[in-house]
Amino acid sequence: MKQNTDNLRVMNKLMASFLFLLFINHPLWAYKLTYKEQVYELYHRHLYAYPNRTWENLMYLEEALDADFANPLNALTRIETKEEWNKYQKLFDMHIHLKIVENYLILGNKFDKQKAYFYNAPYKDITLRSLDIAEKIYNFALPHWVEAVKLAKETENYPYLFLEGIQFWEDEAYRINHDELNYESIINKQINRLIRVREELNKMDSSTFPGPGENGIADPDKVGELNNLFKDWEGFIK
């Protein structure tokens, strides 16, 4: 799973670099995007402008995760001490990991299927391919959750520090450390349901559908379109 995740991150970074070149050459950007704070701001602008472009959001987040921090003077909250600076960095990366988890869940859901109906039988094979993609994407989220938990735990080393400017991140760490937020449970629930749907689909055969006078033939144009789409995604996540 780690190798798959690493491969996907490499691809994300290559695509993100291309997008950054486009943004950097725009008059709006008079300086090179170098620091986490800059990339994170770009992610936010992109999120509000194109909320459904989950894949691009993931690219920005992965790029932010790998970038360096700006000088504390340019932090997203007031920093006065080294202890505050250390906690800020942990909260920042924790938050990025959580956003990556959330976006993988959104992306996986686009290929997922909540329930298998008898009339899905003509599309059994293409639906199984879609479920395979969804499962792999859900699994990509797990390592990021593990890192988020680790970083949240480390913020407990600063029990008397509270960074008001990033209160939402502080709240996220609190919820993780008190078992109020558990994405591992959510991810596993999604995967377990997906496995049940796959089992139901695998039970289907030519007798499942159609009945008398019904058309049980899959639309070839629709299947062809999905095949092309899934082929691209299968190449990304193999």
C-alpha positions in Angstrom: 0.0 0.0 0.0 2.9 2.3 0.8 4.3 1.9 -2.7 1.0 2.7 -4.3 0.7 5.8 -2.1 4.2 6.9 -3.0 3.5 6.4 -6.7 0.3 8.4 -6.5 2.1 11.2 -4.6 4.8 11.4 -7.3 2.1 11.7 -10.0 0.3 14.3 -7.9 3.5 16.4 -7.6 4.2 16.3 -11.3 0.7 17.4 -12.2 0.8 20.0 -9.4 4.1 21.4 -10.7 2.5 21.9 -14.1 -0.4 23.8 -12.6 1.9 25.9 -10.5 3.8 27.0 -13.6 0.6 28.2 -15.0 -0.3 30.1 -11.9 3.2 31.5 -11.4 3.3 32.9 -14.9 0.0 34.7 -14.2 0.4 38.4 -13.3 -1.3 37.7 -10.0 1.8 35.8 -8.8 4.9 38.0 -8.8 6.9 35.5 -6.7 7.6 31.8 -6.8 5.4 29.6 -4.7 7.9 28.1 -2.3 6.3 27.7 1.2 3.6 25.7 2.8 1.6 28.8 3.6 1.6 29.9 0.0 0.6 26.6 -1.4 -2.1 26.2 1.2 -3.5 29.6 0.3 -3.6 28.5 -3.3 -5.5 25.3 -2.3 -8.1 27.5 -0.5 -8.6 29.7 -3.5 -8.9 26.7 -5.8 -11.3 25.0 -3.4 -13.7 27.9 -3.3 -13.5 28.4 -7.1 -13.7 24.7 -8.1 -15.1 22.7 -5.1 -15.8 19.6 -7.3 -12.2 19.3 -8.6 -11.2 16.9 -5.9 -8.2 15.5 -7.8 -6.7 19.0 -8.2 -7.3 19.8 -4.5 -5.3 16.7 -3.6 -2.4 17.8 -5.8 -2.3 21.2 -4.0 -2.4 19.5 -0.6 0.3 17.0 -1.4 2.5 19.9 -2.7 1.8 21.8 0.5 2.8 18.8 2.6 6.2 18.6 0.9 7.0 22.3 0.9 9.0 24.2 3.6 7.5 26.4 6.2 7.8 30.2 5.7 9.5 32.3 8.3 7.4 32.5 11.5 6.7 36.2 10.6 4.6 34.8 7.8 2.9 32.1 9.7 -0.9 31.8 9.6 -1.1 32.8 13.3 0.9 34.9 15.7 4.1 33.2 16.7 6.3 34.5 19.5 8.2 31.6 21.0 9.9 28.4 19.7 7.4 26.3 21.5 4.6 28.0 19.6 6.5 27.6 16.4 7.0 23.9 17.0 3.3 23.3 17.8 2.2 25.4 14.8 4.2 23.2 12.5 2.7 20.0 13.9 -0.8 21.4 13.7 -0.3 22.6 10.1 0.9 19.2 8.9 -1.8 17.4 10.8 -4.4 19.6 9.2 -3.0 19.0 5.7 -3.1 15.2 6.3 -6.7 15.5 7.5 -7.7 17.4 4.3 -6.0 14.8 2.2 -8.0 12.1 4.0 -11.2 14.0 3.4 -10.5 14.5 -0.3 -9.6 10.9 -0.8 -12.9 9.9 0.7 -14.7 12.4 -1.6 -12.8 11.0 -4.6 -13.4 7.4 -3.7 -17.1 8.0 -3.3 -17.3 9.1 -6.9 -16.4 5.6 -7.9 -18.2 3.8 -5.1 -21.6 2.3 -5.2 -23.8 2.2 -2.0 -25.9 -0.7 -3.0 -26.2 -3.4 -5.7 -29.6 -3.6 -7.4 -30.8 -6.5 -9.5 -31.0 -4.2 -12.6 -27.3 -3.4 -12.3 -26.5 -6.9 -13.6 -25.9 -5.8 -17.2 -23.2 -3.4 -15.9 -21.7 -5.9 -13.4 -18.2 -6.0 -14.9 -17.8 -2.2 -15.3 -19.2 -1.6 -11.8 -16.8 -4.1 -10.3 -13.9 -2.1 -11.9 -15.3 1.1 -10.4 -15.4 -0.5 -7.0 -11.8 -1.6 -7.3 -10.8 1.9 -8.0 -12.8 3.2 -5.1 -11.3 0.7 -2.7 -7.7 1.6 -3.7 -8.5 5.3 -3.2 -9.9 4.7 0.2 -6.8 2.8 1.1 -4.7 5.8 0.0 -6.3 7.8 2.8 -5.2 5.5 5.7 -1.5 6.4 5.9 -2.5 10.1 6.0 -4.8 9.4 8.9 -2.0 7.6 10.7 0.2 10.6 10.3 -2.5 13.0 11.4 -3.0 11.0 14.6 0.7 10.9 15.3 1.0 14.7 14.9 -2.1 15.4 17.0 -0.6 13.3 19.8 2.6 15.3 19.6 0.7 18.5 20.2 -0.1 17.3 23.7 3.5 18.1 24.6 2.3 21.7 24.7 -0.6 21.5 27.1 -0.6 25.2 28.1 -0.2 26.6 24.6 -3.2 27.5 22.5 -2.8 29.2 19.1 -5.9 31.2 18.8 -5.3 32.1 15.1 -5.7 28.5 14.1 -8.3 27.5 16.6 -10.0 25.1 14.1 -6.7 23.1 13.9 -6.5 23.1 17.7 -10.0 21.7 17.8 -9.1 19.0 15.3 -6.2 17.9 17.4 -8.4 17.8 20.5 -11.1 15.7 18.8 -8.5 13.2 17.5 -6.8 12.9 20.9 -10.2 12.4 22.6 -11.5 9.9 20.0 -14.1 12.3 18.8 -12.7 12.2 15.3 -11.7 8.8 13.8 -11.3 8.6 10.1 -9.9 5.1 10.3 -13.4 3.9 11.4 -15.1 5.8 8.6 -12.7 4.5 6.0 -13.0 0.9 7.2 -16.8 1.3 7.2 -16.7 2.4 3.6 -14.4 -0.4 2.6 -16.5 -3.1 4.4 -19.7 -1.9 2.8 -18.0 -1.8 -0.6 -16.9 -5.4 -0.1 -20.5 -6.4 0.6 -21.7 -4.6 -2.6 -18.9 -6.4 -4.6 -20.1 -9.8 -3.2 -23.7 -9.0 -4.2 -22.6 -8.1 -7.7 -20.4 -11.2 -8.1 -23.5 -13.3 -7.3 -25.4 -11.9 -10.3 -25.5 -13.7 -13.6 -27.6 -13.8 -16.8 -30.7 -14.9 -14.8 -30.6 -11.9 -12.5 -31.9 -9.5 -15.1 -33.8 -9.1 -17.3 -37.2 -10.6 -16.8 -39.7 -11.2 -19.6 -39.9 -8.3 -22.1 -37.1 -6.4 -20.4 -33.9 -5.2 -22.0 -30.9 -6.6 -20.1 -28.3 -5.4 -22.5 -25.8 -2.7 -21.3 -25.6 0.5 -23.3 -22.4 0.0 -25.3 -21.8 3.8 -25.6 -22.0 4.2 -21.8 -19.8 1.1 -21.2 -17.2 2.4 -23.7 -17.2 5.8 -22.0 -16.7 4.3 -18.6 -14.0 1.9 -19.8 -12.0 4.9 -21.1 -12.4 6.7 -17.8 -11.5 3.7 -15.7 -8.5 2.9 -17.8 -7.0 6.3 -17.1 -7.7 6.0 -13.3 -6.4 2.4 -13.2 -3.2 3.7 -14.7 -2.9 6.4 -12.0 -3.4 4.1 -9.0 -1.8 0.8 -10.1 
